[in-house]
Every structure is written in C-alpha cells, then in structure tokens.
Amino acid sequence: MWSRALAVLAAVALLATGCTREERPGPGSGGLAWSGCGDGFQCAKLAVPLDHADPGGERIQISVIRLPATGDRIGSLVLNPGGPGGSGVDYARAAQSVVSADVRARFDIVGFDPRGVGASAPIECLDDDRLDAFLALDATPDDVAEEAALERGSREFAEGCRAGAGKLLQHVGTVDAARDMEALREALGDEKLTYLGKSYGTFLGAVYADLFPGRVRALVLDGAVDPALSRFRFNTDQAAGFEVAFRAYVNDCLSRGDCPFRSRDADGALDELAALLRRTDRRPLPGGDREVTETLALLGALTPLYNRGSWPTLTETLTQAMKGDGTMLLQNADLLLGRGPDGYSNQTEANMAVNCIDGAYPKDVASYAKAAAGLARTAPRFGPYIAWSSLPCAYWPAHPTFQNQPLVAKGAPPILVVGTERDPATPYAWARSLAGELRSGVLLTYEGDGHTAYFSGDTCVDTAVDRYLITGTPPKDGTTCP
C-alpha cells in the first residue's frame, strides 16, 4: 500500500447485491501474441472490454509479461504487488526477489498492470509540477486557511482525473481488474488460476475468488485487506498499525548505540517524532531541490516501516532530519509516491482512482475533520494524515460501486491468507478477518515485523507458501511461524 490515499478498499457492484454466484467469462479474449522483451521475459497485450457489462463495446489494452518456467511446468503464477497502483509488470521483472527458485521452476511467472496502472490505459490527472504541489500540501490542517487549501487541492486533483481519464474513470475499480484477470487466465490457457497477491493484491484476489470460485486453483493472499470494513474504520485500523510498527522500531532503535532519540523510552521517542513533524509544519526542512513539508516528512518517516530491513535507513533518516536536513525524508517519500529522476509514475493517480471508486466516501469536509480529530487521540503521529488523505474522493467524478461486506468465495478450494503480527499497513487483525470470512480461508501467521511475509526472510513462511502453490496443500489453519 502506498500513495497519499493509503486506504486500499474493495468494491464490486455485483457483490453489493449480495449475489455470490460464479460468473462466467464473456466472449473469448483470444490468445496472447508473446514477443521477447529482454532478460528472458516475454511481453504481450491483452484486449479486454472497457465496460465488462458491454463485452462487444470499446476495448482497452492490458500489458502482460511472463518469465517461462525453468523446469517441470505446472502452469502460470499470476502476481500482483499491491497498491492499488503497483505495476505487476515491474513486479514480475523482479521475479528472482519475489518468488523462490522452486516456484519459478514450476510456473511461468506472470505479471500484468491492472487497468489504469502503468502501461494499461494509465490514469493521468496532473503534470509533475502540479502533483508536486498537491502532495506537498499540509494534509493535517491546523486552521481554516490550511483546510481550504487542502480542499481546493483535492478538488483540483479530482477534476484533473476527470479531464485526463474520461470514461475510464468509471471502470477502473477492483471488480473490473478481477474480470480482466479472468480473461488473462483464459488467454494463458490455464484451467484454473494460481495467484500471489500482496497488500491490495489480496483484495483483488479475494474479489476474483468470490466472482469465480470454480476457477481457483491456489491463491496466496499476503498482507490481507478486510473488505468488510467501512472507509473510516479502515483508516482507524491502519493508523493504529503504523503506530504499532513505529513503536516496534523505536524499541529496537533504543537498544542500539546509533539511535537519534534523546529519550530512552518509547513514549519519549514518539513525542520527539511528533515534535519533529510540528517543526516541519512551521518551517519546512531543506531537501535538495524541494522543501520537505510536514506531509512529506511524515511519509518519509513512514516509508521505511514497510520493511524491517529498512529500519537502519529510518535511523539515518531521522538522525539527519533532527539536525535540520530533510534530504533522506524526501527520498523516502518519493519512493512511496513513485517519483523518480524523470518524474512521477502514475501510481499515485491510479491509487486514488481505484480507492475512490472502490468505496462510498463522505461528501462533506466536516466528516474528514471529525475523523482526523478522533485519530489524533488514538494514533496521533499518523492518524490525522490518514484520515485526510482520502479527501479527493469527496469530489470524485465517478460513482462508487460497493457497499462494504465480507467476500466468501463459496465453493473455492483452500485459500491461504498470510498475516504478519506487526504489519504497519495491513494490520494482522485484517488477515484473521479475511481468513474467517472466506469459506475456505486458511490463516498462516508470521510473528514478525514489516508489510507482508512471503519471501522476506522467514523459512517457515516460505516453505508453507511454496508447498501450497506447488501442490495445492495448505498448512494447517492457524499455523504460526516464529
């Protein structure tokens, strides 16, 4: 999960009616014309309907990539890295650091950019300069003027997406991506889908399973999203998750000699972080070619929490920031927001576009202000930002299509849900909930830190996931990996 709208929520019009019958794919999508695209990968385009309710109408192109299996092939393993807005093509290109050699031997590793993302009919809303300005706005407004500026920027972002994306904006939700994934399965020639989804990708996988339970072979949902949560309950839980993760980081930091906090206890260190953010609110830090506002500083402190291996980076980042240098804070924030040397990818815009159509958001600013005030009490470092981050959805020019409810995937084979106990972005409670809501859900718990667990260093998790993907046999429900 990433971007200004950190909430990643599900939506699908059919499910809002309570109907969970298996859908059948529309007219055949045809084969895929593969061509080499470097380093042993093959690329293709998949034509799908813009509107799946009108399969004979306008079509869009979905960008697809695969790395052929190196051994006795079972079929294809389709990947999604999360977001929404993450490029599945880029994720598959990193296959050696995403899935094990045993899995790469048995499966073609397949990635696709979901509609609206990357090279698949990308959503584009603002040019880089305007996006810089929007993302630097004070997203924890302290007075009427700051609130008005955030409201104005959110309206401009929504209007930019309407102008840039047109009718695609109404058809960029998760249900459309799940139907695209069914068309991809068919085009790949696989009788059933084998899938690894992380973070938001767990929601995409759960929607697919609920729509097409009979087409599921094996689904790994790692870093689970709970589709039954309301928008603001989602924000509340996620803010608490980042607070838990930061406290875990602080406790580790205080045990080391290079920790930048003057306080020697976690509460004092957390107060020092809050004081740093307040200072950047009053006077942005220098960060090279741009100033580091409070919002960018917060994102810069939050980003390394996604991976325990990045905790030393966070220590160095905060050490510099407390000396008045915001360079590393800005670098971290840019990584989260998809900003590189050549400008932004479209992940921030796609993230917002999918989030806003995947749920019903309040239309009045007062609701966001009230939610922020509540989170300021329960998750004071990260809560207010997360509450305000969805404000563009209040002005979104496409209507939502989902009412929050569980996804059950009745009739699907065992679906493996993986949860990390101190996951900052998708709290562990969501994994427990999703595993319980899915009729065939199986919960695998990782007692650790960081966002998602598979292929991040724990042999117990990796062994269980690999065995499930290859044989279809999940671990015992409730298994815990230390």
SEKOLZA-486695 format. One line per 3 residues: their letters; for each residue x, y, z of C-alpha. Coordinates in pm, 1 decimal. Example, Ala and Ser with C-alpha at 12.3 -4.5 7.8 and 13.67 -1.06 7.14 Angstrom:
# SEKOLZA-486695
as = 1230.0/-450.0/780.0  1367.0/-106.0/714.0 $
***
This chain:
# SEKOLZA-486695
mws = 0.0/0.0/0.0  121.7/343.6/-74.7  42.9/692.5/-200.4 $
ral = -147.5/980.7/-46.7  -460.8/768.4/-19.0  -315.8/490.2/193.3 $
avl = -652.3/320.1/231.5  -693.1/26.2/-7.4  -1055.2/-83.6/-19.0 $
aav = -1262.9/-321.6/-225.8  -1561.6/-261.5/-446.2  -1769.1/-463.8/-681.6 $
all = -2122.8/-381.4/-790.8  -2238.7/-742.2/-813.2  -2135.3/-817.8/-456.6 $
atg = -2327.0/-516.1/-328.3  -2645.2/-702.8/-422.8  -2541.8/-996.4/-203.9 $
ctr = -2505.7/-1223.4/-506.6  -2208.9/-1460.0/-495.4  -2285.1/-1691.4/-787.0 $
eer = -1991.9/-1777.7/-1008.0  -1963.4/-1551.6/-1309.1  -1867.5/-1689.7/-1643.9 $
pgp = -1617.5/-1509.5/-1861.6  -1750.8/-1317.4/-2159.7  -1663.4/-1380.5/-2522.7 $
gsg = -1318.0/-1531.9/-2564.0  -1033.5/-1288.6/-2522.4  -822.0/-1470.1/-2777.2 $
gla = -461.6/-1575.1/-2733.8  -162.2/-1366.9/-2640.2  99.7/-1278.6/-2901.2 $
wsg = 420.8/-1303.1/-2698.9  743.7/-1135.1/-2800.6  1080.2/-1114.8/-2627.3 $
cgd = 1128.9/-808.9/-2406.7  1469.3/-866.8/-2252.9  1636.9/-1085.3/-1990.1 $
gfq = 1436.6/-1392.1/-2084.4  1097.7/-1222.8/-2040.4  815.3/-1220.7/-2293.3 $
cak = 557.0/-942.4/-2325.8  209.5/-920.1/-2475.5  -108.1/-713.9/-2477.9 $
lav = -448.4/-845.2/-2375.1  -759.7/-674.5/-2515.7  -1046.8/-650.7/-2266.3 $
pld = -1376.4/-459.2/-2266.4  -1365.8/-111.3/-2118.7  -1704.4/-197.7/-1966.3 $
had = -1747.0/-566.9/-1889.3  -2123.3/-514.8/-1899.9  -2077.6/-430.7/-2269.9 $
pgg = -1836.6/-702.8/-2390.9  -1884.6/-606.3/-2754.3  -1806.3/-239.9/-2699.4 $
eri = -1487.2/-37.4/-2668.9  -1176.6/-228.0/-2562.5  -859.3/-135.7/-2377.7 $
qis = -517.1/-299.8/-2373.1  -373.3/-470.3/-2064.9  5.8/-501.3/-2051.3 $
vir = 126.7/-851.6/-1960.2  470.2/-1007.1/-1901.5  589.8/-1358.9/-1827.5 $
lpa = 907.1/-1540.8/-1732.9  880.6/-1902.3/-1859.3  914.9/-2184.4/-1608.4 $
tgd = 1262.4/-2333.9/-1584.1  1155.8/-2689.7/-1500.5  857.8/-2927.0/-1499.5 $
rig = 585.3/-2671.7/-1565.1  253.6/-2677.8/-1377.7  108.1/-2359.7/-1526.9 $
slv = 115.5/-1984.4/-1466.7  153.2/-1794.8/-1139.0  -7.2/-1451.0/-1168.1 $
lnp = 132.7/-1179.6/-938.9  3.7/-851.8/-800.7  225.1/-634.5/-575.0 $
ggp = -49.0/-422.2/-421.2  -118.9/-52.4/-421.8  -359.1/-7.8/-582.7 $
ggs = -136.0/140.5/-848.4  153.6/-104.4/-830.1  284.3/-236.4/-1161.4 $
gvd = 252.9/-611.5/-1190.1  483.0/-597.1/-1492.0  761.9/-438.8/-1287.8 $
yar = 693.7/-683.5/-1003.8  725.8/-985.9/-1231.6  1052.1/-848.1/-1371.9 $
aaq = 1186.5/-875.0/-1016.6  1079.1/-1241.2/-1000.4  1406.1/-1362.7/-850.3 $
svv = 1346.5/-1148.5/-542.1  970.5/-1210.9/-532.5  928.0/-1590.8/-551.8 $
sad = 1153.9/-1885.5/-479.8  1357.5/-2079.7/-734.8  1135.7/-2384.1/-671.4 $
vra = 826.9/-2185.4/-769.3  998.5/-2030.9/-1071.5  1086.5/-2380.9/-1187.0 $
rfd = 724.0/-2499.3/-1184.4  538.3/-2189.3/-1302.9  556.4/-1923.1/-1569.6 $
ivg = 575.0/-1607.0/-1358.2  313.6/-1369.1/-1499.9  254.6/-1005.0/-1412.8 $
fdp = 7.7/-754.9/-1552.2  -55.0/-386.5/-1500.0  -417.2/-360.5/-1383.5 $
rgv = -631.7/-123.9/-1586.7  -544.6/237.0/-1514.0  -193.2/142.2/-1399.1 $
gas = 144.2/168.8/-1571.5  116.0/61.4/-1933.9  -250.7/-48.6/-1916.5 $
api = -462.6/252.5/-2018.9  -297.4/461.6/-1744.5  -491.8/712.5/-1538.4 $
ecl = -324.1/1054.1/-1565.1  -450.5/1353.1/-1370.0  -183.8/1618.7/-1305.3 $
ddd = 151.2/1710.1/-1454.8  455.9/1663.3/-1233.3  471.0/2021.8/-1108.7 $
rld = 105.7/2021.9/-1006.1  141.9/1679.3/-847.9  442.7/1803.6/-650.3 $
afl = 233.0/2091.1/-521.4  -63.2/1869.2/-433.8  143.4/1608.9/-249.5 $
ald = 326.6/1877.1/-50.1  5.1/2033.4/82.0  -46.2/2028.0/456.2 $
atp = -259.5/1715.5/494.0  -310.2/1774.6/866.0  -462.5/2123.6/850.8 $
ddv = -442.6/2329.8/1168.2  -662.9/2622.4/1068.5  -929.7/2734.3/823.2 $
aee = -680.0/2853.9/563.4  -490.3/2523.1/555.6  -815.0/2329.1/540.1 $
aal = -934.0/2545.0/249.2  -605.6/2487.2/65.7  -634.2/2110.3/112.4 $
erg = -995.7/2117.3/-3.2  -903.6/2322.2/-310.9  -613.0/2091.5/-395.7 $
sre = -832.4/1783.2/-356.7  -1095.5/1929.7/-588.4  -829.6/2013.0/-847.0 $
fae = -690.5/1660.2/-828.6  -1034.3/1506.7/-882.4  -1106.6/1743.0/-1171.0 $
gcr = -769.5/1663.2/-1326.8  -853.6/1292.7/-1318.2  -1191.9/1356.6/-1480.4 $
aga = -1029.3/1554.8/-1758.4  -740.4/1314.0/-1805.8  -913.5/977.0/-1774.3 $
gkl = -1262.7/1040.0/-1908.6  -1494.1/737.9/-1915.6  -1220.4/501.6/-1794.6 $
lqh = -1261.7/657.1/-1450.1  -1592.6/475.0/-1400.4  -1440.9/138.9/-1498.3 $
vgt = -1111.8/128.1/-1308.1  -1232.9/-46.6/-993.8  -1120.4/-375.7/-846.7 $
vda = -1410.1/-574.4/-987.3  -1306.5/-472.4/-1339.6  -947.5/-574.5/-1266.5 $
ard = -1069.3/-911.7/-1134.4  -1266.1/-972.3/-1452.6  -958.1/-875.2/-1652.5 $
mea = -765.8/-1134.4/-1452.7  -1019.7/-1399.5/-1550.9  -973.3/-1302.1/-1915.9 $
lre = -597.6/-1331.0/-1860.5  -633.3/-1678.7/-1708.7  -830.0/-1789.1/-2010.9 $
alg = -581.7/-1634.3/-2254.4  -291.3/-1803.7/-2073.1  -461.2/-2138.1/-2129.9 $
dek = -472.0/-2229.2/-1759.6  -775.0/-2427.6/-1649.6  -762.7/-2260.3/-1307.8 $
lty = -584.8/-1960.3/-1155.8  -275.3/-1977.0/-938.3  -213.7/-1636.0/-782.4 $
lgk = 9.3/-1448.1/-536.9  -130.9/-1112.8/-424.3  18.1/-883.3/-164.4 $
syg = -148.5/-597.6/25.6  -416.9/-453.0/-205.1  -347.6/-758.2/-422.7 $
tfl = -516.8/-966.2/-152.0  -835.6/-776.7/-215.4  -805.8/-827.3/-589.6 $
gav = -755.5/-1199.5/-528.8  -1049.0/-1221.5/-288.7  -1278.3/-1043.2/-535.0 $
yad = -1165.8/-1282.9/-808.0  -1233.8/-1584.5/-585.4  -1578.8/-1454.7/-493.3 $
lfp = -1669.5/-1397.6/-857.9  -1505.0/-1712.9/-997.1  -1469.1/-1966.7/-713.0 $
grv = -1467.0/-2261.1/-951.9  -1170.1/-2114.4/-1138.7  -941.5/-2103.2/-834.4 $
ral = -650.1/-2346.4/-811.0  -439.5/-2180.1/-537.4  -446.9/-1822.7/-405.6 $
vld = -193.8/-1673.9/-163.3  -320.3/-1350.9/-6.2  -30.6/-1195.9/188.1 $
gav = -80.9/-878.8/393.6  -457.3/-907.5/385.6  -717.9/-636.2/341.2 $
dpa = -1056.9/-686.9/508.8  -1329.3/-587.7/256.6  -1596.8/-575.6/525.6 $
lsr = -1455.6/-261.9/689.0  -1605.6/83.9/644.7  -1379.7/351.4/498.1 $
frf = -1307.6/529.5/823.2  -1277.0/204.8/1022.0  -1015.2/104.3/765.6 $
ntd = -831.2/432.5/827.3  -854.4/387.7/1204.3  -707.0/37.8/1193.9 $
qaa = -431.3/134.9/952.0  -328.9/437.4/1158.4  -305.2/213.1/1463.8 $
gfe = -95.5/-31.8/1260.9  161.7/232.4/1176.4  173.5/343.0/1539.3 $
vaf = 241.0/-17.1/1647.9  509.3/-55.5/1381.4  680.9/269.9/1475.1 $
ray = 680.2/173.8/1841.4  842.0/-160.0/1749.8  1105.7/29.2/1551.9 $
vnd = 1167.8/269.8/1839.6  1213.7/-12.8/2091.0  1469.6/-171.4/1860.3 $
cls = 1638.0/162.8/1795.8  1673.8/240.9/2166.4  1864.1/-84.3/2211.2 $
rgd = 2133.1/31.6/1968.2  2410.5/286.7/2001.0  2323.4/498.5/1695.5 $
cpf = 1963.0/580.3/1788.6  1896.9/955.0/1740.3  1636.7/995.5/2015.8 $
rsr = 1741.2/1174.1/2333.7  1470.2/992.9/2528.4  1546.4/641.8/2648.0 $
dad = 1189.5/514.4/2642.8  941.6/459.1/2359.6  686.0/720.4/2465.6 $
gal = 950.8/989.9/2483.6  1089.1/894.4/2141.9  741.4/905.5/1990.5 $
del = 698.8/1253.9/2136.6  1026.3/1353.7/1968.6  893.0/1234.3/1632.4 $
aal = 577.9/1440.2/1687.4  791.7/1744.1/1772.6  994.3/1696.4/1452.4 $
lrr = 675.8/1691.8/1246.5  547.9/2005.1/1421.3  873.8/2183.4/1337.3 $
tdr = 841.7/2094.9/969.8  482.5/2217.2/981.5  607.0/2559.7/1092.9 $
rpl = 920.8/2564.7/877.8  983.6/2301.8/605.1  1322.8/2134.9/603.0 $
pgg = 1563.7/2172.1/310.9  1566.8/1860.4/93.1  1774.1/1949.8/-210.0 $
dre = 1564.4/2081.9/-496.2  1240.4/2084.3/-291.5  1132.2/2173.2/57.8 $
vte = 1022.0/1897.4/293.4  681.1/1991.2/427.9  514.2/1818.8/722.4 $
tla = 328.9/1584.4/487.7  643.9/1481.1/303.5  830.1/1442.6/632.9 $
llg = 559.2/1214.7/767.4  570.3/1000.0/452.8  948.1/993.3/471.9 $
alt = 932.0/857.8/826.6  655.2/613.1/745.3  803.5/450.8/433.3 $
ply = 1087.7/253.1/599.8  835.8/92.4/835.5  717.5/-127.5/549.0 $
nrg = 1026.6/-346.2/577.7  1219.6/-428.5/894.5  1534.2/-437.0/682.0 $
swp = 1484.8/-63.7/624.1  1493.9/27.6/995.3  1862.0/130.3/974.7 $
tlt = 1760.9/363.1/689.2  1494.5/514.7/912.9  1751.3/568.5/1187.0 $
etl = 1981.5/750.6/945.6  1686.5/946.4/805.6  1573.3/1069.2/1147.3 $
tqa = 1930.4/1144.6/1256.0  1970.1/1376.9/957.7  1624.4/1530.0/998.8 $
mkg = 1681.4/1612.4/1365.1  1992.9/1800.3/1253.4  1783.3/2001.1/1006.2 $
dgt = 1848.4/1803.2/684.8  1536.4/1662.8/515.6  1710.3/1502.8/215.8 $
mll = 1652.3/1141.7/316.6  1296.5/1213.8/429.5  1226.2/1343.1/79.3 $
qna = 1395.7/1045.5/-85.1  1183.5/805.3/119.4  863.0/994.4/42.8 $
dll = 943.7/997.9/-328.6  992.5/621.8/-320.5  647.6/574.5/-170.0 $
lgr = 485.9/816.7/-415.3  651.1/681.3/-729.2  861.6/989.2/-803.3 $
gpd = 1191.3/921.1/-977.4  1456.9/1124.5/-1159.8  1230.5/1152.5/-1463.8 $
gys = 918.9/1246.6/-1271.7  624.5/1050.6/-1138.5  492.0/714.5/-1242.4 $
nqt = 113.8/714.1/-1239.6  83.3/501.5/-925.9  -38.7/790.1/-708.2 $
ean = -311.8/882.5/-955.5  -413.6/520.1/-1011.1  -413.5/460.2/-637.2 $
mav = -660.1/741.5/-580.0  -875.1/647.9/-878.5  -919.5/288.5/-763.2 $
nci = -968.8/379.7/-397.3  -1233.0/640.2/-474.9  -1443.0/410.3/-691.2 $
dga = -1396.9/112.8/-462.5  -1599.5/264.0/-183.5  -1850.1/525.9/-70.9 $
ypk = -1677.7/824.5/89.3  -1838.4/1118.1/271.9  -1900.6/1423.3/57.1 $
dva = -1861.4/1682.0/333.1  -1530.3/1811.9/465.1  -1663.1/1806.4/821.3 $
sya = -1665.5/1424.8/821.4  -1293.5/1413.6/741.5  -1218.2/1675.3/1005.8 $
kaa = -1413.2/1476.0/1265.4  -1234.1/1154.3/1174.0  -896.0/1328.4/1190.2 $
agl = -975.8/1467.5/1535.1  -1064.6/1119.2/1657.6  -747.8/965.6/1520.4 $
art = -540.2/1245.7/1670.7  -631.1/1093.6/2006.9  -580.7/724.1/1922.1 $
apr = -296.6/739.6/1665.1  -152.3/1090.3/1696.7  154.6/1053.0/1472.7 $
fgp = -8.9/905.9/1161.4  -385.4/912.4/1217.9  -483.3/1266.4/1111.7 $
yia = -288.6/1236.1/785.5  -454.6/905.0/701.1  -799.9/1047.9/777.4 $
wss = -749.9/1348.8/548.7  -572.4/1153.8/271.5  -895.0/1036.9/107.5 $
lpc = -1042.7/1387.7/72.4  -1025.7/1386.2/-313.3  -1282.4/1104.5/-301.6 $
ayw = -1534.2/1356.5/-166.0  -1526.0/1527.1/-507.8  -1476.1/1220.3/-724.5 $
pah = -1647.4/1240.7/-1066.6  -1729.7/868.0/-1082.6  -1973.4/692.3/-852.5 $
ptf = -1872.9/415.4/-611.0  -1997.4/65.4/-675.3  -1957.4/-125.0/-349.0 $
qnq = -2100.2/-145.0/-1.1  -1853.0/-296.7/242.3  -1924.5/-662.1/308.5 $
plv = -1738.5/-988.6/351.2  -1624.3/-1187.3/49.1  -1690.1/-1558.6/97.0 $
akg = -1585.4/-1730.6/-229.2  -1829.0/-2016.9/-170.1  -1707.3/-2331.2/-343.1 $
app = -1343.2/-2230.1/-381.1  -1065.8/-2468.7/-272.8  -846.2/-2368.6/24.7 $
ilv = -723.8/-2008.0/2.0  -411.3/-1922.7/200.9  -421.4/-1592.4/392.5 $
vgt = -89.2/-1476.4/538.6  -76.7/-1218.0/817.0  219.9/-1051.9/991.2 $
erd = 163.3/-963.7/1356.0  318.3/-615.2/1337.2  237.5/-526.8/978.7 $
pat = 210.9/-145.7/960.9  -6.4/-110.0/650.7  -239.3/-410.3/669.6 $
pya = -286.2/-487.4/1039.0  -281.5/-852.2/1141.3  -646.1/-836.7/1251.2 $
war = -742.7/-798.2/885.8  -577.4/-1128.5/796.4  -772.0/-1301.7/1074.0 $
sla = -1092.7/-1142.2/949.1  -1041.7/-1226.9/582.4  -945.4/-1587.7/659.5 $
gel = -1263.7/-1618.8/863.8  -1487.6/-1456.7/603.1  -1367.2/-1676.1/316.1 $
rsg = -1546.2/-2012.7/335.0  -1220.7/-2193.4/259.6  -978.9/-1946.3/418.3 $
vll = -667.5/-2083.4/588.9  -467.3/-1848.5/814.8  -87.4/-1855.7/831.9 $
tye = 60.6/-1618.1/1091.8  409.7/-1470.2/1087.6  528.6/-1344.6/1426.8 $
gdg = 732.7/-1056.0/1295.2  756.8/-703.2/1160.5  705.5/-548.3/819.2 $
hta = 449.4/-539.1/542.9  381.6/-892.0/405.6  576.2/-1206.3/491.9 $
yfs = 640.9/-1435.8/195.8  995.5/-1437.6/59.3  1111.7/-1177.7/307.2 $
gdt = 1347.2/-1396.3/505.6  1141.7/-1643.6/709.2  1199.7/-2006.5/602.4 $
cvd = 886.1/-2131.2/777.4  658.9/-1896.5/579.9  840.3/-1958.8/252.5 $
tav = 821.4/-2336.4/287.9  449.3/-2331.5/365.3  366.0/-2096.5/77.9 $
dry = 582.2/-2281.4/-175.5  427.9/-2616.7/-82.4  77.8/-2473.7/-120.4 $
lit = 150.0/-2312.0/-456.3  312.9/-2622.9/-599.5  92.0/-2897.8/-453.9 $
gtp = -228.2/-2711.9/-359.4  -193.6/-2835.0/0.2  -210.9/-2552.5/255.7 $
pkd = -63.7/-2556.6/605.6  -294.7/-2636.6/893.4  -530.3/-2346.4/961.7 $
gtt = -386.8/-2134.1/1242.4  -23.5/-2230.0/1182.1  221.3/-1977.4/1327.2 $
cp = 575.4/-1916.9/1203.7  810.0/-1773.9/1469.2 $
***
